[in-house]
Amino acid sequence: MKNAFIFALILLSVFVSGCASVPRTAAIPTSNTKHIIYVVYRHWHTSVVVDAKQLALQSPLLATQVRGEDFARIGWGDGDYFTGKSKSWGSATKALVASGYSALQLLTYSRDGLKDIPEETIVPLAVTDEGLRHLITYISASIAVDNQGKPIRLPAIAVDNLDIGTFFQATDHYSIFNNCNTWTAKGLQLAGLPLASRLTAQGVFEQAREISLMQAQAGLFNAMGKR
């Protein structure tokens, strides 16, 4: 297991050096962008924030969970490690090379609650109706359901009294090459944003930040994501 972890670190180091990418300016949506979403960067993990009312309207699987909230933050990861079931180095290694299952995390926020996320770790992005619809469809498709078509909830363990939200069993297989950051990047691509897929949180977030700056310069919103 130790050798596998070292191998995983070596693979990651190869990709970290090339994680930055300059988004294609011409492909950045600047018209008919009625919706603001956000990308959040925390340690080695990225997640997306969408309007909770739109999520409830377009995703019946999550409608009950987000009712009455303003925003919903969604991330994807390895089932054991992400939910806190096991946070050992061995679990981290297993997640990269032999994950047993994946999990989707849902956190909800009020409008004021979203402001508690450190400013340097969150960026706004403007997307079209179609872009938001594709993103929410992708999020819904990432949720595993039981025989009655209901989401499968997973137990989770809070660390340091942090709000961990709700976890669901997810679809797709987690690995070093198909991780939380590639999941986020794919969702943003489906939303119509010109990101290249990257393995690292930094690689995804830097691209999102560049797009956000260009959209702000185009007058779509200010630096805080307000129109």
VODREN-347571 format. One record per atom (N, C-alpha, C): x, y, z. Coordinates in steps of 0.001 Angstrom, whole numbers, padded with zeros to 6 digits, always signed. Example, Ala and Ser with C-alpha at 12.3 -4.5 7.8 and 13.67 -1.06 7.14 Angstrom:
2
+013190-005690+007800 +012300-004500+007800 +013200-003300+007800 +012850-002250+007080 +013670-001060+007140 +012900+000030+007870 
//
This chain:
227
+000832-001201+000000 +000000+000000+000000 +000865+001250+000000 +001965+001207+000758 +002869+002357+000797 +003437+002631-000586 +003840+001578-001289 +004386+001753-002643 +003348+002341-003591 +002099+001917-003423 +001038+002446-004271 +000838+003937-004026 +000949+004338-002756 +000779+005763-002432 +001907+006590-003030 +003135+006084-002935 +004272+006791-003519 +004105+006912-005027 +003638+005819-005637 +003401+005839-007079 +002358+006896-007446 +001293+006964-006635 +000240+007947-006896 +000773+009366-006783 +001630+009618-005793 +002207+010945-005632 +003088+011311-006822 +003827+010347-007322 +004687+010599-008485 +003827+010978-009693 +002743+010242-009888 +001847+010560-010998 +001264+011961-010863 +000859+012295-009647 +000302+013619-009435 +001323+014709-009699 +002565+014490-009282 +003601+015504-009463 +003851+015781-010938 +003681+014763-011771 +003863+014947-013211 +002821+015900-013765 +001595+015769-013260 +000506+016570-013802 +000394+017945-013168 +000870+018116-011934 +000775+019410-011269 +001506+020480-012052 +002675+020146-012596 +003473+021138-013313 +002752+021660-014549 +001836+020879-015081 +001116+021316-016276 -000346+021567-016021 -000690+021899-014750 -002106+021995-014409 -002738+023299-014866 -001936+024342-015073 -002511+025624-015462 -002828+025630-016952 -003849+026356-017317 -004234+026447-018717 -004934+027773-018932 -004745+028367-020102 -005393+029628-020425 -006673+029333-021191 -007829+029701-020640 -009102+029426-021332 -009174+030148-022669 -009882+029560-023642 -010073+030175-024951 -011052+031344-024820 -010544+032543-024989 -011349+033748-024766 -012611+033758-025608 -012499+033375-026865 -013649+033427-027769 -014760+032470-027346 -014407+031450-026573 -015397+030447-026179 -016081+030778-024851 -015660+031842-024196 -016250+032215-022912 -017624+032849-023135 -018672+032318-022513 -020011+032880-022721 -020134+034289-022136 -020602+035224-022956 -020769+036617-022516 -022137+037185-022876 -022990+036371-023466 -024334+036843-023803 -025361+035805-023373 -026561+036279-023046 -027643+035414-022571 -027258+034603-021341 -026338+035161-020566 -025890+034471-019347 -026757+034933-018176 -027859+034230-017981 -028849+034642-016980 -028536+034140-015574 -027593+033222-015468 -027364+032572-014181 -025915+032710-013719 -025747+032807-012415 -024419+032829-011807 -024221+031537-011027 -023149+030831-011306 -022742+029680-010506 -021392+030036-009892 -020892+029184-009024 -019620+029454-008365 -018774+028179-008343 -017458+028379-008319 -016527+027273-008094 -015826+027541-006766 -015766+026516-005931 -015128+026635-004616 -013903+025732-004577 -012824+026265-004025 -011530+025579-003952 -011173+025409-002479 -011057+024169-002027 -010681+023902-000638 -009657+022782-000606 -008444+023128-000202 -007340+022169-000155 -007148+021530-001540 -007327+020222-001666 -007138+019556-002971 -008479+019251-003649 -009526+019904-003173 -010875+019579-003645 -011561+020801-004246 -012332+020585-005319 -013170+021642-005880 -014625+021178-005908 -015526+022145-005880 -016949+021848-005943 -017655+023005-006645 -018914+022817-006972 -019674+023857-007669 -020867+024287-006819 -021243+025553-006958 -022400+026106-006246 -023406+026583-007287 -024654+026165-007114 -025716+026586-008026 -026875+027148-007219 -027755+027859-007897 -028955+028396-007270 -029849+027234-006821 -030213+027216-005546 -030973+026087-005004 -032365+025971-005626 -032976+027093-005937 -034313+027041-006534 -034267+026415-007928 -033242+026759-008702 -033084+026149-010019 -032777+024661-009898 -031977+024297-008907 -031660+022887-008696 -032921+022112-008333 -033756+022679-007481 -034992+022016-007073 -035941+021833-008260 -035997+022840-009131 -036876+022775-010292 -036418+021728-011299 -035107+021603-011453 -034577+020771-012527 -034061+019406-012071 -033974+019194-010771 -033489+017912-010272 -034432+017382-009191 -035432+016596-009547 -036357+016030-008558 -035643+015236-007467 -034488+014653-007780 -033763+013858-006797 -033293+014690-005604 -033046+015988-005837 -032516+016838-004775 -033502+017910-004314 -034696+017934-004881 -035662+018996-004598 -035969+019127-003106 -036214+018001-002447 -036552+018043-001021 -035389+018550-000189 -034182+018150-000558 -032998+018514+000216 -032687+020006+000185 -033053+020673-000898 -032658+022075-001051 -033828+023047-000893 -034991+022533-000569 -036169+023399-000436 -035939+024464+000638 -036238+025709+000302 -036108+026802+001256 -034719+027391+001356 -033762+026838+000612 -032388+027336+000650 -032124+028246-000551 -031056+029015-000470 -030700+029916-001571 -029676+029302-002518 -028704+028576-001951 -027641+028001-002771 -027385+026555-002382 -026894+025779-003348 -026508+024393-003098 -025098+024174-003636 -024265+023616-002812 -022871+023319-003199 -022722+021811-003355 -022189+021389-004483 -022101+019969-004789 -020674+019588-005150 -020219+018498-004547 -018898+017963-004860 -018967+016447-004946 -017942+015855-005518 -017922+014407-005762 -016574+013855-005325 -016553+012640-004797 -015275+012077-004367 -015370+010607-004025 -014296+010063-003456 -014260+008666-003036 -015202+008445-001867 -015931+007338-001875 -016938+007081-000860 -016422+007039+000560 -015383+006292+000810 -014869+006154+002175 -014177+007424+002666 -013287+007973+001842 -012488+009116+002290 -013323+010395+002352 -014133+010633+001347 -014898+011878+001247 -015920+011996+002380 -016549+010894+002740 -017572+010919+003783 -016984+010924+005188 -015673+010763+005296 -015035+010734+006606 -015066+009365+007251 -015547+008361+006528 -015587+006999+007077 -014200+006542+007458 -013226+006921+006643 -011831+006622+006950 -010953+007699+006336 -010164+008374+007176 -009299+009460+006708 -007818+009090+006824 -007519+007812+006883 -006131+007370+007012 -005391+007518+005688 -004056+007480+005754 -003251+007524+004535 -003575+006332+003647 -003853+005202+004303 -004205+004015+003530 -005475+004219+002724 -006454+004889+003323 -007703+005165+002613 -007489+006154+001477 -006602+007133+001731 -006307+008108+000680 -005667+007425-000521 -004771+006492-000242 -004113+005743-001313 -005110+004864-002058 -005937+004166-001284 -006936+003295-001896 -007884+004087-002785 -008223+005308-002350 -009119+006148-003144 -008530+006428-004515 -007211+006607-004563 -006555+006949-005826 -006387+005758-006761 -006175+004586-006180 -005845+003443-007035 -006833+002279-006969 -007707+002257-005950 -008638+001122-005837 -009891+001521-005068 -010512+002616-005472 -011711+003089-004791 -012852+002086-004925 -013567+001873-003819 -014663+000915-003854 -015959+001515-004394 -016177+002795-004131 -017400+003466-004593 -017198+004968-004458 -018088+005738-005055 -017963+007192-005005 -019142+007801-004256 -018983+009071-003869 -020016+009767-003104 -020181+011191-003614 -021390+011690-003492 -021686+013074-003845 -022100+013817-002578 -021511+014982-002361 -021812+015792-001177 -022705+016975-001563 -023705+017222-000739 -024596+018364-000932 -024579+019228+000318 -024190+020488+000153 -024229+021477+001227 -025152+022602+000797 -025956+023124+001707 -026858+024217+001356 -026493+025472+002136 -026818+026627+001535 -026473+027913+002128 -027609+028905+001953 -027731+029797+002919 -028552+030980+002740 -027712+031983+001957 -028319+033078+001548 -027559+034091+000806 -026426+034649+001657 -026689+034872+002928 -025644+035375+003819 -024617+034295+004129 -025079+033046+004214 -024171+031951+004532 -023095+031753+003486 -023429+032015+002230 -022444+031851+001158 -021271+032808+001347 -021538+033938+001988 -020487+034933+002216 -019432+034447+003202 -019744+033385+003941 -018775+032844+004901 -017641+032079+004226 -017843+031708+002971 -016774+031032+002233 -015686+032058+001943 -014425+031784+002304 -013349+032764+002086 -013313+033259+000642 -013218+034577+000482 -013307+035198-000834 -012278+034664-001813 -011081+034317-001298 -010015+033857-002191 -010218+032421-002658 -011252+031748-002146 -011489+030356-002529 -012769+030153-003326 -013403+031237-003764 -014657+031108-004513 -014687+032133-005638 -015118+031695-006822 -015227+032621-007957 -016577+032437-008647 -017174+033538-009108 -018443+033456-009835 -018214+033218-011318 -019165+032543-011938 -019129+032302-013378 -020540+032487-013926 -020651+033115-015068 -021954+033344-015690 -022219+032271-016744 -023413+031699-016701 -023776+030653-017667 -025175+030919-018219 -025471+030310-019341 -026767+030457-020006 -027791+029495-019406 -029041+029646-019823 -030084+028690-019425 -029675+027270-019795 -029205+027117-021022 -028799+025791-021500 -027627+025258-020697 -026670+026133-020405 -025505+025713-019642 -025877+025233-018255 -026749+025973-017585 -027177+025563-016243 -027954+024258-016308 -028789+024111-017317 -029562+022878-017463 -028646+021669-017647 -027626+021818-018468 -026685+020711-018680 -025916+020387-017397 -025541+021417-016649 -024809+021190-015400 -025677+020446-014390 -026929+020865-014237 -027802+020214-013268 -028136+018786-013703 -028285+018566-014990 -028498+017201-015493 -027304+016316-015142 -026117+016866-015285 -024883+016140-014947 -024836+015814-013462 -025191+016791-012619 -025203+016569-011177 -026195+015455-010834 -027388+015517-011402 -028411+014503-011125 -027962+013116-011565 -027290+013062-012706 -026819+011775-013228 -025696+011192-012382 -025104+012014-011530 -024017+011551-010670 -024529+010894-009392 -025837+010913-009182 -026434+010353-007966 -026943+008945-008234 -026496+007993-007439 -026985+006616-007551 -028355+006519-006877 -029245+005710-007428 -030583+005552-006861 -030862+004084-006555 -031820+003867-005642 -032199+002495-005290 -033260+001975-006265 -033828+000832-005940 -034806+000206-006834 -036081+001028-007010 -036332+001944-006068 -037510+002811-006172 -037171+004164-006786 -035930+004305-007260 -035533+005553-007895 -035190+006667-006930 -034941+006323-005669 -034620+007332-004664 -033113+007373-004411 -032571+008570-004120 -031131+008674-003835 -030744+007806-002635 -029561+007234-002701 -029063+006385-001618 -028190+007234-000699 -028688+007529+000499 -027931+008358+001433 -026825+007547+002085 -025723+008224+002363 -024576+007588+003007 -024314+008242+004351 -023924+007445+005357 -023546+008042+006638 -022239+008810+006476 -022078+009857+007253 -020859+010663+007167 -020438+011081+008560 -019156+011350+008711 -018594+011714+010008 -018032+013123+009932 -018550+014020+010767 -018081+015410+010784 -016716+015492+011449 -015888+016414+010960 -014548+016642+011521 -014460+018093+011959 -013991+018309+013175 -013806+019667+013713 -015095+020486+013665 -016225+019813+013897 -017531+020480+013949 -017897+021215+012655 -017299+020820+011545 -017629+021439+010269 -018964+020905+009747 -019704+021760+009062 -020939+021325+008429 -020576+020493+007205 -020958+019238+007223 -020588+018364+006109 -021773+018095+005177 -022938+018618+005515 -024079+018459+004632 -024585+017032+004564 -025012+016650+003376 -025588+015322+003136 -024788+014619+002051 -024554+013332+002250 -023837+012543+001253 -024760+011508+000628 -024563+011296-000664 -025295+010274-001399 -024307+009370-002120 -024684+008117-002266 -023870+007246-003108 -023932+007777-004529 -022781+007752-005201 -022705+008352-006529 -022408+007307-007595 -022577+007742-008819 -022242+006902-009959 -020807+007187-010374 -020307+006430-011290 -018953+006554-011832 -017918+006081-010815 -016743+005803-011319 -015670+005236-010499 -014610+006287-010218 -014266+006450-008949 -013249+007421-008537 -011854+006821-008693 -010918+007640-009189 -009525+007198-009305 -008634+008425-009412 -007354+008214-009484 -006422+009333-009611 -006674+010131-010881 -007146+009458-011935 -007380+010143-013197 -008842+010570-013379 -009694+010183-012446 -011117+010544-012496 -011522+010944-011081 -011092+012132-010684 -011246+012545-009294 -012216+013710-009147 -012246+014285-007954 -013204+015367-007683 -012995+016560-008603 -011757+016792-009013 -011460+017958-009840 -011798+017732-011314 -011573+016525-011796 -012011+016233-013169 -013535+016221-013238 -014182+015794-012128 -015644+015830-012077 -016144+017277-012174 -015533+018165-011406 -015917+019580-011453 -015664+020168-012832 -014494+019881-013397 -014146+020419-014710 -015139+019967-015770 -015545+018700-015722 -016501+018197-016713 -017841+018919-016573 -018269+019132-015326 -019518+019842-015111 -019475+021255-015666 -018354+021936-015477 -018205+023296-015991 -018140+023303-017520 -017508+022299-018077 -017484+022177-019542 -018906+022023-020084 -019695+021168-019439 -021076+020960-019873 -021912+022224-019706 -021496+023070-018762 -022183+024340-018548 -021805+025374-019600 -020915+025000-020518 -020531+025883-021605 -019296+026720-021344 -018519+026334-020346 -017313+027082-019993 -016071+026365-020523 -015156+027095-021150 -014008+026468-021833 -012850+026100-020911 -013087+025139-020036 -012032+024646-019160 -011431+023374-019733 -010142+023217-019536 -009499+021948-019841 -009595+021082-018594 -009744+019776-018770 -009833+018877-017623 -008483+018827-016922 -008477+018971-015609 -007248+018948-014822 -007432+018074-013593 -006328+017440-013158 -006394+016542-012018 -006364+017279-010688 -005828+018484-010654 -005647+019194-009394 -006682+020289-009195 -006959+020572-007919 -007883+021650-007576 -007349+022985-008075 -006062+023193-007924 -005455+024444-008377 -005629+024624-009881 -005435+023553-010629 -005553+023631-012075 -006950+024010-012527 -007968+023464-011851 -009355+023797-012195 -009691+025218-011744 -009309+025546-010515 -009689+026841-009952 -009028+028003-010694 -007771+027851-011087 -007096+028935-011801 -007773+029223-013137 -008215+028175-013818 -008939+028389-015076 -010277+029080-014827 -010976+028628-013787 -012258+029244-013456 -012069+030715-013094 -011002+031008-012385 -010738+032401-011988 -010455+033276-013208 -009722+032743-014176 -009435+033503-015397 -010719+033799-016168 -011579+032801-016277 -012852+032998-016973 -013700+034027-016230 -013715+033928-014901 -014485+034855-014086 -014007+036293-014280 -012702+036485-014324 -012149+037826-014525 -012549+038385-015881 -012496+037528-016917 -012868+037976-018259 -014352+038324-018330 -015187+037540-017656 -016617+037843-017652 -016909+039120-016863 -016162+039343-015782 -016334+040578-015017 -015926+041787-015860 -014843+041637-016615 -014387+042723-017480 -015405+043020-018592 -016178+041977-018967 -017215+042162-019981 -018485+042758-019394 -018470+043000-018084 -019596+043648-017419 -020712+042718-017011 -020452+041402-016954 -021506+040458-016591 -021812+040489-015103 -020815+040806-014298 -020967+040928-012857 -019728+041598-012309 -019752+041954-011020 -018538+042493-010415 -017727+041351-009822 -016646+041679-009134 -015736+040654-008613 -016408+039734-007612 -017515+040186-006999 -018202+039370-006011 -019351+038554-006620 -019488+038637-007938 -020525+037866-008607 -021870+038520-008636 -021934+039816-008305 -023213+040540-008340 -023381+041238-009674 -024565+041135-010242 -024861+041790-011514 -025066+043300-011301 
//
